[in-house]
Amino acid sequence: MRTSEAWPDSSWLETSFTMFDEHKPHRDGDGLWDTYVGGVHQEPHGPQQGSWVWSVTASFPGPRCPFPTNGREPTRKEAGQRCRETYERMVDFYAKYPWRGPGQSSAADEAPDDPSDLLDDDLDALDRDQPKP
């Protein structure tokens, strides 16, 4: 959804879009900020003007996410898709490697050393479960 529609009392670029998840794990409430997970916007100035920036800002209890949570893509569709895929990968990662609490080691300590190998089987399963156009 356009960010300006989610928060109409603020000024946002018309090329700014926001992603929400009503089923976001570990959220504190039902407000927009509680379900906000990330966004996409078009770079308005500079040498990368016109490129689309995506960022997943959702956070979960536990260690820092071991893979990139932001980047650039040539189109809005690709940036939105990357934002969604990254968020789904984060949810899967923290479900598979949950934080055990303060003073205890994290299940993520047992995760593979190479973040690119994390959850490849899970991501393949997600791709299989997606409806084909």
C-alpha positions in Angstrom: 0.0 0.0 0.0 1.2 3.5 -0.5 2.8 4.9 2.6 0.8 8.1 2.2 -2.4 6.0 2.5 -1.2 4.3 5.6 -0.2 7.5 7.3 -2.2 10.3 5.6 -1.3 13.0 8.1 2.4 12.9 7.1 4.1 13.8 3.9 5.5 10.9 1.9 6.7 10.5 -1.6 4.1 9.1 -4.0 6.7 6.4 -4.9 6.9 5.2 -1.3 5.2 1.9 -0.4 4.8 0.1 2.9 4.4 -3.6 3.8 2.4 -4.9 6.7 1.9 -8.3 8.3 -1.2 -8.7 10.5 0.2 -12.0 11.7 3.7 -10.7 12.5 5.3 -12.7 15.3 6.2 -11.0 18.6 4.1 -7.9 17.9 2.8 -5.8 20.8 -0.5 -4.7 19.4 -2.7 -4.3 16.3 -1.7 -0.8 15.2 0.1 0.1 12.0 3.5 0.4 13.6 3.0 -3.0 15.3 2.3 -4.7 11.9 4.8 -2.7 9.8 7.6 -4.9 8.4 9.3 -2.9 5.7 9.0 -0.8 2.7 10.0 0.2 -0.9 10.6 3.6 -2.4 12.1 5.0 -5.5 15.3 7.0 -5.2 14.4 10.5 -6.1 17.9 12.1 -6.5 21.5 11.4 -7.0 23.5 8.9 -9.1 21.0 6.1 -8.3 18.0 8.2 -9.1 15.1 6.0 -10.3 16.3 2.8 -8.7 14.0 1.1 -6.1 15.2 0.8 -2.5 13.8 -2.0 -0.4 14.2 -2.5 3.4 12.8 -4.9 5.9 12.9 -3.1 9.3 11.0 -5.8 11.3 13.0 -7.1 14.2 12.7 -10.3 16.3 14.1 -11.2 19.7 17.5 -12.8 19.4 20.6 -12.3 17.5 21.0 -10.0 14.5 19.6 -11.3 11.3 22.5 -13.0 9.4 21.6 -12.0 5.9 20.9 -8.7 4.1 17.7 -6.9 4.9 17.9 -4.1 2.4 19.0 -3.4 -1.1 18.2 -1.9 -4.5 16.4 -3.3 -7.5 15.7 -1.8 -11.0 11.9 -2.0 -10.7 9.3 -1.6 -8.0 8.0 -5.1 -8.6 11.4 -6.6 -8.0 12.0 -4.5 -4.9 8.6 -5.4 -3.4 9.3 -9.1 -4.2 12.7 -8.9 -2.6 11.2 -7.2 0.5 8.5 -9.9 0.9 11.0 -12.8 0.3 13.4 -11.3 2.9 10.7 -10.9 5.5 9.5 -14.4 5.0 13.1 -15.7 5.2 13.5 -13.7 8.5 10.3 -15.2 10.0 11.5 -18.7 9.0 14.9 -18.1 10.4 13.7 -16.9 13.8 11.1 -19.7 14.0 13.8 -22.3 13.2 16.4 -20.7 15.5 14.5 -19.1 18.3 16.1 -16.9 21.0 16.1 -18.8 24.3 16.3 -15.7 26.5 18.8 -13.4 28.3 21.9 -15.2 29.5 21.3 -18.3 27.4 22.8 -19.2 24.1 20.6 -18.7 21.1 19.4 -21.5 18.9 20.9 -19.4 16.1 24.3 -20.3 17.5 23.6 -23.8 16.0 22.8 -22.3 12.6 25.2 -22.9 9.7 28.1 -20.6 9.5 27.3 -19.5 5.9 24.1 -17.3 6.0 23.6 -18.0 2.3 23.0 -21.7 3.2 20.4 -20.8 5.9 17.0 -22.3 5.2 17.5 -23.1 1.5 15.2 -26.0 1.9 12.6 -23.8 3.6 12.8 -21.2 0.9 12.5 -23.9 -1.8 9.3 -25.1 0.1 8.0 -21.6 0.1 8.5 -21.3 -3.7 6.7 -24.6 -4.2 3.8 -23.4 -2.1 3.4 -20.2 -4.1 0.6 -20.2 -6.7 1.9 -20.1 -10.3 0.6 -17.4 -12.6 
